[in-house]
Amino acid sequence: MGDIIDFSGDGRYASATGPWAFRMNPAGIVENEFRQLLISNTLRMGSNNVRSFSVSLLQPSEDSLAGVLQLSSDFTDFEMGRLSFLYGIAGRASTVDLGLNIGFERIEEDSQEDYSVFIDVGARGKFSEDSYAYYSIVVKKFRVWSSKSDLMNTADIGGGVSLEFDQMKFSFDVMYVSNELWNFSPAAELSLAPVNLYVCIPLFYLPENSKSALSVDFGGDVQIGNFNIGASVFYPFTKLNSSDLFGELGYDWHIDFRVGVRW
């Protein structure tokens, strides 16, 4: 198998493709051609620091459906933490890529434990057969059951459009996050093998009090043999608190380290 260009960035946007895409759009992993072990470590720095760690196994769609297994954990400086397990599958139906994640999470806060079962659903395809333009649709972390009533039926819903060429990609995503705020994310990515670079300028808007927050998210990765090493930095110019205790907006900045091993 030859290398393919997958504009994955850190996988946190609806238009993402490649191995890390399951973080937001499970349909994006159809573009991954290799069995991979993925390890990530995210540090969110602020008044209440959060450290996140995950290990994932990916199966390409060469023989059947693409698949992913992930175990992740989040720890804070205070008595708050999250442990989650995720299983996902993705495949191609005609000209559309479809993906589904099923997950289970436990959130611990102030010695109280809450449990949830959630799903992620994603789709990705071309506007026309000969077009360079793609669309993506995502329902992220829709909690079908939760022991905490405030989390029931909450989700991140949205999608994006992208123009994808041999070495460049331009995208624009819109997400409605946790039933409370909007995220508008224009982005550009550049692939100059073995290096991929990306930059995104997310704008968050909270309708309840008409507050907004502009951020920057940038990073890249390098392929060295069977190893892929990446990092990205997310910096909000203005803090904007939300109900997601592990979200980016309540922190000064975060840095995400990623390592992938393929075979």
KOLKOL-270912 format. One line per field, with one value per residue (C-alpha): residue in one letter; chain; x, y, z. Coordinates in steps of 0.02 Angstrom, whole numbers, plus 50000, padded with zeros to 5 digits. Layout:
<rs>
residuo	a; ...
cadena	A; ...
xx	X; ...
yy	Y; ...
zz	Z; ...
</rs>
This chain:
<rs>
residuo	m; g; d; i; i; d; f; s; g; d; g; r; y; a; s; a; t; g; p; w; a; f; r; m; n; p; a; g; i; v; e; n; e; f; r; q; l; l; i; s; n; t; l; r; m; g; s; n; n; v; r; s; f; s; v; s; l; l; q; p; s; e; d; s; l; a; g; v; l; q; l; s; s; d; f; t; d; f; e; m; g; r; l; s; f; l; y; g; i; a; g; r; a; s; t; v; d; l; g; l; n; i; g; f; e; r; i; e; e; d; s; q; e; d; y; s; v; f; i; d; v; g; a; r; g; k; f; s; e; d; s; y; a; y; y; s; i; v; v; k; k; f; r; v; w; s; s; k; s; d; l; m; n; t; a; d; i; g; g; g; v; s; l; e; f; d; q; m; k; f; s; f; d; v; m; y; v; s; n; e; l; w; n; f; s; p; a; a; e; l; s; l; a; p; v; n; l; y; v; c; i; p; l; f; y; l; p; e; n; s; k; s; a; l; s; v; d; f; g; g; d; v; q; i; g; n; f; n; i; g; a; s; v; f; y; p; f; t; k; l; n; s; s; d; l; f; g; e; l; g; y; d; w; h; i; d; f; r; v; g; v; r; w
cadena	A; A; A; A; A; A; A; A; A; A; A; A; A; A; A; A; A; A; A; A; A; A; A; A; A; A; A; A; A; A; A; A; A; A; A; A; A; A; A; A; A; A; A; A; A; A; A; A; A; A; A; A; A; A; A; A; A; A; A; A; A; A; A; A; A; A; A; A; A; A; A; A; A; A; A; A; A; A; A; A; A; A; A; A; A; A; A; A; A; A; A; A; A; A; A; A; A; A; A; A; A; A; A; A; A; A; A; A; A; A; A; A; A; A; A; A; A; A; A; A; A; A; A; A; A; A; A; A; A; A; A; A; A; A; A; A; A; A; A; A; A; A; A; A; A; A; A; A; A; A; A; A; A; A; A; A; A; A; A; A; A; A; A; A; A; A; A; A; A; A; A; A; A; A; A; A; A; A; A; A; A; A; A; A; A; A; A; A; A; A; A; A; A; A; A; A; A; A; A; A; A; A; A; A; A; A; A; A; A; A; A; A; A; A; A; A; A; A; A; A; A; A; A; A; A; A; A; A; A; A; A; A; A; A; A; A; A; A; A; A; A; A; A; A; A; A; A; A; A; A; A; A; A; A; A; A; A; A; A; A; A; A; A
xx	50000; 50062; 50050; 49896; 49875; 49756; 49728; 49695; 49761; 49724; 49557; 49449; 49347; 49203; 49303; 49447; 49504; 49636; 49681; 49635; 49468; 49367; 49391; 49255; 49193; 49200; 49172; 49344; 49441; 49388; 49535; 49659; 49752; 49857; 49837; 49892; 49923; 49887; 49939; 49895; 49928; 49838; 49879; 49750; 49828; 49733; 49668; 49612; 49735; 49677; 49786; 49711; 49784; 49718; 49769; 49683; 49693; 49639; 49592; 49590; 49445; 49552; 49464; 49301; 49243; 49368; 49367; 49435; 49450; 49497; 49524; 49546; 49556; 49552; 49618; 49607; 49698; 49536; 49421; 49358; 49399; 49331; 49362; 49289; 49290; 49243; 49216; 49187; 49159; 49157; 49134; 49091; 48914; 48915; 49003; 48972; 49079; 48979; 49040; 48971; 49053; 48976; 49051; 49036; 49101; 49115; 49130; 49184; 49161; 49164; 49159; 49002; 49006; 48896; 48887; 48836; 48816; 48842; 48854; 48944; 48875; 48965; 48951; 49070; 49060; 49089; 48964; 48993; 49101; 49230; 49227; 49363; 49228; 49175; 49041; 49040; 48898; 48924; 48825; 48955; 48929; 48741; 48705; 48570; 48574; 48651; 48634; 48648; 48489; 48579; 48679; 48534; 48505; 48648; 48761; 48876; 48790; 48856; 48959; 49077; 49130; 49305; 49408; 49542; 49687; 49848; 49941; 49815; 49649; 49532; 49383; 49246; 49154; 49003; 48957; 48823; 48910; 48825; 48658; 48729; 48861; 48913; 49085; 49135; 49302; 49390; 49550; 49690; 49809; 49969; 50048; 50231; 50279; 50337; 50269; 50088; 50042; 49875; 49801; 49622; 49540; 49388; 49260; 49143; 48978; 48866; 48688; 48628; 48731; 48792; 48973; 49104; 49281; 49411; 49543; 49687; 49728; 49886; 50007; 50069; 50151; 50299; 50309; 50472; 50465; 50319; 50310; 50206; 50241; 50126; 50085; 49960; 49923; 49751; 49748; 49587; 49611; 49458; 49395; 49216; 49150; 49028; 48947; 49086; 49206; 49342; 49320; 49453; 49369; 49388; 49577; 49720; 49785; 49812; 49945; 49910; 50050; 50017; 50114; 50059; 50140; 50080; 50109
yy	50000; 50173; 50322; 50430; 50611; 50624; 50798; 50739; 50884; 50831; 50754; 50874; 50946; 50878; 50886; 50782; 50624; 50495; 50400; 50534; 50580; 50469; 50603; 50701; 50617; 50426; 50421; 50500; 50342; 50261; 50356; 50267; 50126; 50053; 49958; 50083; 50105; 50286; 50367; 50544; 50653; 50821; 50952; 51089; 51226; 51350; 51373; 51190; 51092; 50938; 50796; 50679; 50516; 50394; 50233; 50181; 50035; 50061; 49933; 49991; 49957; 49853; 49688; 49743; 49892; 50010; 50002; 50086; 50043; 50180; 50192; 50369; 50456; 50636; 50694; 50866; 50951; 50941; 50793; 50773; 50643; 50549; 50374; 50321; 50173; 50188; 50064; 50125; 50059; 50148; 50100; 50162; 50150; 50196; 50366; 50411; 50364; 50323; 50298; 50254; 50258; 50183; 50238; 50221; 50350; 50375; 50551; 50573; 50741; 50779; 50592; 50569; 50454; 50473; 50354; 50382; 50285; 50390; 50374; 50471; 50469; 50540; 50550; 50615; 50626; 50725; 50848; 50771; 50631; 50744; 50878; 50927; 50984; 50874; 50885; 50815; 50790; 50745; 50707; 50695; 50620; 50603; 50529; 50398; 50360; 50447; 50434; 50624; 50702; 50861; 50758; 50664; 50698; 50825; 50819; 50917; 50933; 51008; 50982; 51060; 51086; 51069; 51089; 50954; 50953; 50852; 50956; 51083; 51077; 51219; 51187; 51275; 51187; 51240; 51149; 51176; 51117; 51041; 51124; 51293; 51371; 51386; 51348; 51419; 51347; 51399; 51299; 51268; 51121; 51090; 50921; 50922; 50741; 50687; 50843; 50898; 51069; 51148; 51305; 51336; 51494; 51437; 51568; 51520; 51609; 51587; 51646; 51648; 51802; 51853; 51821; 51763; 51697; 51691; 51554; 51484; 51301; 51255; 51110; 50969; 50800; 50714; 50537; 50446; 50269; 50184; 50317; 50475; 50611; 50761; 50906; 51049; 51200; 51274; 51451; 51546; 51734; 51750; 51624; 51564; 51441; 51304; 51154; 51041; 51036; 50960; 51080; 51196; 51364; 51369; 51349; 51465; 51349; 51166; 51064; 50896; 50768; 50622; 50467; 50339; 50172; 50081; 49910
zz	50000; 49960; 50074; 50060; 50107; 50252; 50320; 50496; 50599; 50777; 50727; 50828; 50683; 50580; 50417; 50486; 50397; 50436; 50595; 50723; 50643; 50761; 50894; 50806; 50647; 50647; 50459; 50433; 50479; 50316; 50238; 50354; 50263; 50405; 50567; 50698; 50883; 50933; 51097; 51147; 51298; 51316; 51447; 51481; 51586; 51694; 51870; 51868; 51760; 51665; 51601; 51471; 51409; 51279; 51192; 51030; 50907; 50725; 50595; 50412; 50295; 50177; 50215; 50295; 50398; 50475; 50665; 50820; 51004; 51127; 51314; 51382; 51549; 51611; 51780; 51860; 52005; 52105; 52139; 51962; 51830; 51681; 51614; 51447; 51328; 51144; 51002; 50825; 50650; 50482; 50301; 50128; 50060; 49875; 49876; 50058; 50209; 50366; 50543; 50714; 50886; 51042; 51207; 51395; 51517; 51703; 51774; 51954; 52041; 52228; 52269; 52163; 52013; 51858; 51711; 51531; 51368; 51212; 51023; 50887; 50710; 50559; 50370; 50238; 50048; 49890; 49821; 49650; 49581; 49497; 49631; 49753; 49874; 50020; 50153; 50330; 50454; 50637; 50793; 50932; 51104; 51103; 51273; 51252; 51438; 51589; 51777; 51779; 51710; 51652; 51527; 51449; 51263; 51253; 51101; 50985; 50816; 50655; 50501; 50378; 50199; 50130; 49972; 49962; 49840; 49829; 49958; 50024; 50113; 50162; 50274; 50370; 50511; 50613; 50775; 50906; 51065; 51217; 51175; 51229; 51115; 50933; 50863; 50691; 50633; 50471; 50443; 50318; 50306; 50208; 50169; 50120; 50150; 50275; 50364; 50385; 50457; 50500; 50576; 50633; 50701; 50805; 50855; 50997; 51028; 51181; 51136; 51316; 51360; 51186; 51232; 51107; 51115; 50976; 50981; 50879; 50856; 50761; 50747; 50637; 50627; 50546; 50478; 50518; 50450; 50536; 50671; 50664; 50793; 50810; 50924; 50926; 51033; 51070; 51139; 51179; 51175; 51288; 51415; 51399; 51527; 51476; 51556; 51489; 51635; 51525; 51377; 51311; 51339; 51528; 51519; 51474; 51338; 51297; 51209; 51129; 51099; 50980; 50930; 50802; 50759; 50603; 50530
</rs>
